[in-house]
Amino acid sequence: SAEQLFKDKNAGPTIETVAELIKSGKAKKIMIMCGAGISTAAGIPDFRSPGTGIYNNLRKYNLPYPEAIFDIDYFKENPEPFYALAKELYPTKFKPTLTHYFITLLHRKNILLRCFTQNIDTLERIAGLPDDKIVEAHGSFARSECLHCYAEADPDRVREAVFGEEIPKCSSCKVGLVKPCITFFGECLPVKFFEYLDDFLYCDLLIVIGTSLQVQPFASLVDRVESPTIRLLINREPIYEYFDFEGIYSEISRDAFYKGDCDDGIRKLAELIGWQDELEELYTIG
Ligand code: CNA
């Protein structure tokens, strides 16, 4: 039917198309953008999932609004809620997911250009991705600094303070509050974020995984990838603000969507490429 024809004409790429690009060797400079959704399977809650997300479970902290827990001005006056929550997010007991190991596998195959992550849990590193391949756009718990004199704080002391339920103070100036170098609302992004922005212009495939793309300027990075470079979203929900899966705004869509859990989408992608055994082995050996 004409309707079907129209649909086919506009039909965009699929996860199969993306697998073929990788399998055939055409995708050699792959960009990954990821968020909290790739770590929920490791037991770390995300922000916005209904019911389980952190923003749903902040009542006990009596915040003026949910984002206040990550707001720099609020933190300076009231660091307690953040430090209470930090225990839940602190990367000590978490194992990377299949999705994290897939990103590492792309690197080992020499076809990962860069992984831009919003996550602060450092699971990309734990899964073996080297520093020069990761841009932790919102920082991480790896370093902490005094907000007063900017002296770097001893990570072991910060960890002890987090789990010992105290608010760490600076051991240099003795007055400043210590804060992990994760980017709060109202703070600048790390320099590295800006250094690697051009990667998006040179990549030949973008895979966006486990993020609601609600935080700027990270979210808009997807728009830096020029058409017709294919963009695949693997997520529980589609994101229509940035993607055109149905070819409504462009003659032919260049956007593919896998709706479901990250690890399921990644497992499917790996199977289609023929990497399933290699990926499972990497994941198991860890
Ligand atoms: P978000 O806004 O909570 O969105 C998460 C997205 O992932 C949603 O669209 C979910 O539907 C989806 N999702 C959740 N679990 C899965 C799953 N297993 N499979 C597929 N999709 C899933 O989180 P964003 O990352 O988009 O927001 C950016 C914030 C979250 C950043 O500033 C992070 O620092 C911050 N954050 C990080 C962590 C972490 O490091 N693990 C945890 C919580 C929040």
Residues whose N, C-alpha, C, O or C-beta is under 5 A from the ligand:
A	BS01	CNA	G35 A36 G37 S39 T40 A41 I44 P45 D46 F47 R48 S49 Q118 N119 I120 D121 H138 G210 T211 S212 L213 Q214 V215 I234 N235 R236 E237 G260 D261 C262
